[in-house]
Amino acid sequence: MKLLRLFAAELIGTYFLVFFGTGAMMVNEIYGGVISHLGVALAFGVGVMSMIFVFGDVSGAHMNPAVSLSFFAMKRISWQKTSGYIIFQLFGAVLASLSLSILFPQAISFGETVPQGTWEQSFLMEFILSFFLMLVIIFVATGSKEKGIMAALAIGFAVFVCALVGGPISVASMNPARSFGPAVFSGDWTHFWLYIIAPVFAMLFAVGIWSLLKLEVDE
């Protein structure tokens, strides 16, 4: 029962993030730029911030398979939790994209993440963004959870600035689940692999850097 509570939190949190984040992109496209790129970046940042306030003390509000895998690598959560988190995060993302497809049948795109330039440029951008996002998460997290106002603000603003700068290049996913939901409904899997590999490897690299920094401090 406790696990189901955690998984439900991840499903709802990821749904919220994808619905309002990619929903902002769709509304912006359909209604002639009414939200703007700045507004879209803000939607993602505030979305993450809000869900950390709500579910940070429940599941940790990971909402991101790469984040969950990183906490597993740090031995902060079990493989049972990690695998369950990832399944429900993907399910939440798909449900959010399904809802948006029903709401906006006229939409041309679903907020999918595809390289806006070369795939190499997008891969590097996703790696850099994901690395710094995870570094922020690690330093404000307590165990496997993000707690308190400062944690929510720090992570939310990190997502905002990453989306603001990286959006025009790679669409600034940093999250395999966030990329998966829209791809299912758009059918556009162009270089989808990079939106899995870059965030996962970047966040694991951030864990390694954190471990080195922690060792230096402890000594």
C-alpha positions in Angstrom: 0.0 0.0 0.0 2.9 2.4 0.8 4.5 1.7 -2.5 1.3 2.4 -4.4 1.1 5.7 -2.6 4.6 6.6 -3.8 3.9 5.4 -7.3 0.6 7.4 -7.4 2.5 10.5 -6.4 5.0 10.0 -9.2 2.2 9.4 -11.7 0.3 12.5 -10.7 3.4 14.7 -10.5 4.6 13.7 -13.9 1.1 14.2 -15.4 1.0 17.7 -14.0 4.5 18.5 -15.3 3.8 17.2 -18.8 0.3 18.5 -19.1 1.1 22.1 -18.1 4.6 22.2 -19.6 3.8 20.7 -23.1 0.3 22.1 -22.8 1.9 25.6 -22.7 3.8 24.8 -25.8 0.7 23.6 -27.6 -1.4 26.6 -26.6 1.4 28.9 -27.6 1.5 27.3 -31.0 -2.3 27.1 -31.6 -3.0 30.7 -30.3 -0.3 32.6 -32.1 2.4 32.8 -29.5 0.2 34.0 -26.6 2.4 32.4 -24.0 5.8 33.0 -25.5 9.1 31.1 -25.1 9.6 32.8 -21.7 6.1 31.7 -20.6 6.7 28.1 -21.7 10.0 28.0 -19.7 8.1 29.4 -16.7 5.4 26.8 -17.0 8.0 24.0 -16.7 9.8 25.6 -13.9 6.7 26.5 -11.9 5.2 23.0 -12.6 8.3 21.3 -11.1 8.3 23.7 -8.2 4.6 23.1 -7.4 4.9 19.3 -7.5 7.9 19.4 -5.2 5.8 21.4 -2.7 3.0 18.8 -3.0 4.9 15.5 -3.3 8.4 16.2 -2.1 7.7 14.6 1.3 5.8 11.7 -0.3 7.9 10.2 -3.1 10.5 12.9 -3.5 8.7 14.2 -6.6 11.3 12.8 -9.0 9.0 13.0 -12.1 12.0 11.9 -14.1 13.4 8.4 -14.8 17.0 9.8 -15.0 16.6 11.4 -11.5 15.3 8.1 -10.1 18.1 6.1 -11.7 20.6 8.6 -10.2 19.2 8.2 -6.7 19.4 4.5 -7.2 23.0 4.8 -8.2 23.5 6.8 -4.9 21.9 3.9 -3.0 19.2 6.2 -1.7 16.3 4.2 -3.1 15.8 0.5 -3.9 15.5 -1.0 -7.3 11.9 -1.9 -6.6 11.1 1.7 -6.0 13.2 2.9 -8.9 11.6 0.6 -11.5 8.1 1.4 -10.1 8.8 5.1 -10.3 10.0 4.9 -13.9 6.9 2.9 -15.0 4.5 5.3 -13.4 6.4 8.4 -14.6 6.1 7.1 -18.2 2.4 6.3 -17.6 1.7 9.7 -16.2 3.4 11.4 -19.2 1.4 9.3 -21.7 -1.9 10.1 -19.8 -1.0 13.8 -19.9 -0.3 13.7 -23.7 -3.5 11.8 -24.2 -5.5 14.5 -22.3 -3.9 17.2 -24.4 -4.6 15.3 -27.7 -8.3 15.2 -26.7 -8.4 18.9 -25.6 -6.5 20.1 -28.7 -7.3 17.9 -31.7 -6.2 20.7 -34.0 -2.7 20.7 -32.7 0.1 20.0 -35.2 2.6 19.1 -32.5 2.4 17.7 -28.9 5.4 19.4 -27.4 7.7 16.7 -28.6 11.4 17.0 -28.1 13.3 17.0 -31.4 16.7 18.7 -32.2 16.2 22.2 -33.5 19.7 22.1 -35.1 22.1 19.2 -35.4 21.6 16.2 -33.1 25.2 16.7 -31.8 24.3 20.2 -30.7 21.1 19.0 -29.0 22.9 16.0 -27.3 25.5 18.3 -25.8 22.9 20.8 -24.7 20.8 18.1 -23.1 23.9 16.7 -21.3 24.9 20.1 -19.9 21.4 21.0 -18.8 20.7 17.6 -17.2 24.1 17.7 -15.4 23.5 21.0 -13.7 19.8 20.2 -12.9 20.9 17.0 -11.1 23.7 18.8 -9.3 21.1 21.2 -7.9 18.8 18.4 -7.0 21.5 16.4 -5.2 22.6 19.4 -3.1 19.1 20.3 -1.9 17.7 16.7 -1.5 17.5 15.0 1.8 17.8 11.3 1.2 15.7 10.5 -1.9 13.5 13.5 -1.2 13.4 17.2 -1.9 12.1 19.0 1.1 11.2 22.5 2.0 10.7 25.9 0.3 14.3 26.4 -0.7 14.6 23.0 -2.4 11.4 23.6 -4.4 12.6 27.1 -5.4 16.1 26.0 -6.3 15.0 23.1 -8.5 12.1 25.0 -10.0 14.4 27.9 -11.0 17.0 25.5 -12.3 14.4 23.9 -14.6 13.2 27.4 -15.7 16.7 28.7 -16.6 17.5 25.4 -18.4 14.3 25.6 -20.4 14.9 29.3 -21.2 18.4 28.8 -22.6 18.1 25.2 -24.0 14.6 25.4 -25.3 15.5 26.9 -28.8 18.3 24.3 -29.2 17.1 20.9 -27.9 13.6 21.8 -26.5 15.3 21.3 -23.1 13.8 18.0 -22.0 16.2 16.7 -19.4 13.6 14.0 -18.8 13.0 10.8 -20.7 9.4 10.6 -19.5 8.6 14.2 -20.6 9.9 13.3 -24.1 8.2 9.9 -24.2 4.6 11.1 -23.7 4.5 13.6 -26.5 6.4 11.2 -28.8 3.8 8.5 -28.4 1.0 10.8 -29.8 3.0 12.8 -32.3 4.7 9.7 -33.7 7.9 11.7 -34.1 10.8 9.7 -32.7 13.5 11.7 -34.4 16.7 11.2 -32.4 14.5 10.2 -29.5 17.4 8.1 -28.2 19.4 11.2 -27.3 16.7 12.3 -24.9 17.2 9.1 -23.0 20.9 8.7 -23.1 22.0 12.3 -22.6 19.9 13.0 -19.4 20.7 9.6 -17.9 24.5 9.8 -18.5 24.6 13.4 -17.5 22.8 12.9 -14.2 24.9 9.9 -13.4 28.0 12.0 -14.1 26.6 14.6 -11.7 26.4 11.9 -9.1 30.0 11.1 -9.6 31.1 14.8 -9.4 29.0 15.2 -6.2 30.7 12.1 -4.7 34.2 13.7 -5.4 33.1 17.0 -4.0 31.7 15.3 -0.9 34.9 13.4 -0.4 36.9 16.6 -0.5 34.6 18.2 2.1 34.7 15.2 4.4 38.5 15.1 4.3 
